[in-house]
Amino acid sequence: MEDFVFGKNSVIELLNNKKRNVSKIIILKGAKDSKTETIISLAKERGIVFQFVPKEKFTKFSKDAHQGVVAYVAPVEYTELEDFLNKKKDGYKRVVILDGIEDPHNVGAIIRSAVCAGLDAVILPSRRTSLINSTVEKSSMGAVNLIDIVMVNSLSSTIDILKDRDFWIIASEAEGKDNYFDIDYCGMNFALVMGGEHSGISSTIMKKADFKVKIPMSANFNSLNVSNAAAIIMFEAFKQLLKNKNL
């Protein structure tokens, strides 16, 4: 089954990365901007069919802000958990786990931040969380092609495996015991768990957490979007790692 990747930046990243098979690209007839030229050049380089089509061909994609470019691709390739864990890496591994995040825009934004903050993988369950689709890919600006995406059947079992492999589990919650910036993220493998927009982190997962961290709020107004909260914590870890040169 084919999926679609929308938007010029996302398609350019897709073509540069070469991880996924692209069957064809449709481009709005008359487009002449530099990003469109880059897409055409990359498609030619990879031998991928591209077609210039009238705007009517984009009608069914109108809600996805296609920007006049749509690539037809095979579904994203998920990485097996054991394959990820067995990958050799200098230093410690850092991952983010999505527990029940249903909005694909939030999933895409978290993946984008994870790549920018130097995390190694995003782990999501096969149920109760938005899987990778065209909306997630566009929201991530193509970052789904730059990081391991691990899909698992059970987050609880996965966390047990991670703990057995010397990962520390850090759960983000509004009533957490520690401020997120008081955790020492250096010198350990860690998995940051972010909960769903409505239900938060499940009680089963929360019980397995080694740390429960909060983001202090002004005037007791707790309204941060989950993708914003994830970015804040991931970049605190990145800042500490940069400061200690422990990347």
N, C-alpha and C positions, 0 to 999 in steps of 0.2 A: 504494500500500500504506500502511495506517495504522499508526502506532505509538502508544504510550501514555505518558502522563506521570503519575507517581504522586506522592502526597503533597501536603499543603495548601500549603506554601511554594512548591513547584515549580509547582503549578497557578496560584497567585496571580501568580507572576513571569511565567509563560507568558501569562496574560490581560492583564497590564499592558503587556507588551512589544509585543504585536500583530504580531510578525514571522511567526508561523506560523498556518495555518488550523486551527481547532478545530471538529470536526464535532459533538461532543456531550460532555457531562460526566455521569458517574454519581456520585451522592452517597448515602452510607449513610442509610437512612431513620431519621429521628429525630435526626439530628445538628443541634445548635443552638449550637455554639461560635462565637466571633467570626470565626475564619478561614473557617469554612464560610459564614457570612453574607456575608463579603467576596467569596468565590467566586461566590455566587449573585448578588450585586449586580453584579459585573463581567460575569458571563455575560449578565444581562439587558441591561446597557449595550451589549454587543456583539451582542446578538441570537443568542446561542448556546443551543442546546437543552440543558437539564439535566433529569435524572430522579432521583427518590429511589427507591432500590432496596433490597431486603433484603440482609442480609449474605451470603446464598448466592451472589449475583451476583459477589462479590469472591473466590470460592474460587480461581480460577485466578491471581489476583494476590497470593495470601497471602504468598508469599515475597518480595515486593517492598515490604513495609511501606507499603501504599497509604494508610493513615490514613483510610480511608473516602471517598477521592476519587480518581477516575481520569478523565483527559481523553483523548479520542481525537483524535489530531493527525496531520497530514501529516508525513512525515519531515523532519528538520532541513534547512534550506536552507544548503548550503555556499557559501562565497564563492570565486570564481575568484581564483587567485593574482594575475593581472595587474590585476584589479579592485581588489584590496586594495592593491597597490603603487601604483596610480594615484590612490588616495584622497588628497585634500589634507589635510594635518595640520600644525598649528603645532608645530615641534619635531621630535624624532626618533621613529622607529618602533621598537617593541620587540615581539618575538614569542617564543613558545616552540615548539620542534619536538619531537614525540614520535616516537621511533624504536623501534618494537617493544614498546610498552607494551600488554600484553594484558588486564590487569585493568580492567574498566570502572569500578570504584570508584576506582582510581588516576587514570584519565583524567578522571573527573568532578571529583575533588578538585583536580587540577592546573588544570582550567579555572576552577574556583571561585577558586583562589588567583590565577590570572592576571588575572581581573577585579578582584579586590580590590587587586592590586599595580599596576593601571593598564596592563597590557600591551594591545596592540592586536589580536593575533590568536593563534590556536593552529593550528599546521600539523601535519597527520598524513597518513601514507601510506594509500593505498587497500588495502594489504595489510600484514600483520604487526602491526597495531595495532588495538585495539578501536575500532570506529566508534561514532558517536553513537547510542545507543539509550536505552530508558527507564531503565535502570540508571544509565547515564552522566548522564542529565538529572537524575535524583533525587539522585545523589551530588554533582552540581554545585549543587544547590539552585536550579535554574533559570538558572544563570549562562551556560549554552550560548546563551541568547537575548540575552545582553548583550555578546557579543564575536564577531568574525569567526572562523568555523571554516573553515579552508582545507584541502581534501583534494586531494592530488597523487598522481600515479602514481609519480614517482621523487623520493625525497628528495635523492639526489645531484645531479640536474639542478636541483632547486629551490634547493639551496644555491649552486650556480654562479650562478643567476639573482640570488639575494640578494646575493652578493658583487659581482656586476656593478652592483648598485644601491646599493653603498656600505654594505652590512651587514657587521658583524663577527660571526664565528661563535664562540660560546663553548660548549665541550663540557664537560659535567660527568662526571668519572670519579674513582674512588677514588684513583688514582695520579697525579692531575693535577699539573702543575708548580707552579701558583699556588694559594694559598688564595683562596677565592671572594671574600673581602672585600678583597683586595689589587687587584682589578680596578677601574679607573675606568669606570663604566657611563655616565657623563655625556658628552655631546658626540658621541654616535655612535648610529647605528642598530645594534641587535644582535639576534641570534637565539640563544637559549639552547637547546641540544640536550640532552634527557634520554633516556637509554637504557632498554631493556626490563628487566623485573624479573629475568630470568635471564641474558640474553645481553649486556646493556649496549648501548652505542653500537656500531654496525657499524664495522669497520675502514675501510671506504671513506669513511664520514662523518667518522670521527675524523681521517683524514689531511687533511681540508679545514678543520679547526678552526684558528682564529687563536689561541685561548686554550684551555687545558685546565685546568679548575679543580677543586679538591677541597674538601671540608668536613672540617676537622680533627676527629678523633674522640678521645675519652678512652680510654686503655688499649688503643689499637689495636683497638677494637671497632666494626667497620663494619657497622652493621645498620639504617641509616636507610631507611625506605620511600621509594620514588622520589617519591611525591607530597610527602612531608615535605621531602626534599632540594630539590625544585623550589621549594617555597614559601620555604625559607630563602634561596635565591639570588635569587629574584625580589624578595623584600622587602628584601634588601640593596641591589639596584638602585634600588628605590623610595625607600629611605631616603636614598641619595645624591642622587637626583633632587630629592627634597623639600628637602634641605639646600642644594642649589645652585639651587633654584627653577627647574629646567630641565625642566619637564613640558610 
